[in-house]
Amino acid sequence: MAEIKTQALDSYLRLIEISRDLASTLDLDTLLDDIVRAASDINNAEAASILLYDDMARQLYFQVATNIDEPTMRGLVVPLEKSIAGWIVTNRQSVRIDDAHKDTRFFSDVEQTIGYSTRSLLGIPLITKNKVVGVLEVVNKKKGKFTDTDESMLTVLGAQAAVAIENARLFQQSDLIAEFVHELRTPLASLSTATYLLLRPEMSLEQRDQIVNNIHNETIRLNSLASSFLDLARLESGRVQFRKARFSIADLLYEARDVMMSKAQETNVQIRVEVPNDMPLLEADRDKIKQVLLNLLSNAIKYNRPNGSVIITGDYTDADISINIQDTGLGIPEDSIPHLFEKFFRVREHEGKAAGTGLGLSICKQIVQGHNGRIEVKSKMGVGTSFMLYLPRSPRTLPRS
Ligand code: ADP
């Protein structure tokens, strides 16, 4: 009895502590992590997870859990009909179950994906301003069953979590949209000037050609700004699920080179690939890794000098696979390096030299981090730049010892 009382007191203290933190955290990822950790502590559960609900798409997405490898699960869609979480959203009620496998609402696909077995479960809807924003679940009580006290404590935590999640989401969106609208202004202003000039009778045919050319380029840029922006917004909201597969990274490097070959030939830039013969397989989302490589390669060509070169090198250790994309280009000023991966950032010195959106590197970083990897840069003005990718090797791609 005394032990139970101490445990309850610990839980209350933890609840007070976390409430304070939640109110002041605006970073959605940190916030969600804090919530699941607190939930499993407070309820003395083996694990906890959060699913977020998108009421436009009417879909539930797996978001974070204390017990699983994030990239596998993040963004995984959980059906509203055949799941306990879906039932919680639809009925706006909490659920307490002693044996999940006996419950017909249970969605075992998630279990298969994560290889984790659920016995007991307690789940509550996260509701704020009468809107369901998601579901908070704790699974497998360490001793005994989930109790009424567990449920009421989780409900208190959930009420605060819902408000904090909504705040963080609004903050994230307003930030991104404000930046996007700001970025739209420049191309729109030049389009507006261009059409004004086209309407002037004194323009020569040659000048008109040039203006039409400008309009064409600006529309292409607006188009790529829009698609990059959507890409980034999806990545930042955590709704992208990485589809992992094992593939030859060496082949992918050659493939990326082939795709960019004609672009490189325009300025007579040479691209070379160097990979060891025994380069191991990589387990990752192939399309997304290809997107990163093409982005870096496109930059290495775009910000190169005529007749320059790009070397793509692959290498590996027991821990990770590394890819280096090195160019003989303009280089990046030292004071710009810390800002390189910020949204919409472009080096001022390069602005007139090549068109771009300033979103490419932010997208690369999101994808690489989503794979638990990292991206680094080294550069020297007038000499060149190299971007290094490090992607962890999954145990399944390591040779058996
Ligand atoms: P974009 O190329 O569309 O402007 P990115 O996010 O891909 O956007 O890159 C941000 C900025 O970083 C670029 O505008 C450019 O100034 C600089 N940069 C990126 N890659 C290189 C490179 N290989 N060499 C020199 N500068 C680069």
Residues whose N, C-alpha, C, O or C-beta is under 5 A from the ligand:
A	BS01	ADP	N299 A300 Y303 G329 G331 I332 L340 F345 R346 V347 H350 A355 G356 T357 G358 L359 G360 L361 S362 T385
